Amino acid sequence: MTGMASGQSTTTFTIRDLDITREMYHEMLWSTLERDTWVTEGNTEDEEWVGKLVALHLDLAAGFEVGVPLRLNGDRLHERR
């Protein structure tokens, strides 16, 4: 994973309750992925998988309390203790 703002690799992050809409989050994620050359503007397939990624992120975040630090290990999330 990479930080959206920093572009730095990480395996840990914290659940936050931000005052943004789903569409705003989509745009933030899209901009990050575009910056890192993962997506191309106007590419329908890219739009589709980013939409699915937004839904996945929000669904996963909903399963944890705000402020909980998480660690990504392979494809599994764990509360960092």
Sequence and secondary structure as in RCSB ss.txt:
>XXXX:A:sequence
MTGMASGQSTTTFTIRDLDITREMYHEMLWSTLERDTWVTEGNTEDEEWVGKLVALHLDLAAGFEVGVPLRLNGD
RLHERR
>XXXX:A:secstr
 B TTT  B SEEE    S  HHHHHHHHHHHHHHTTS  TT HHHHHHHHHHHHHHHHHHHTS TT EEEEETT
EEEE  
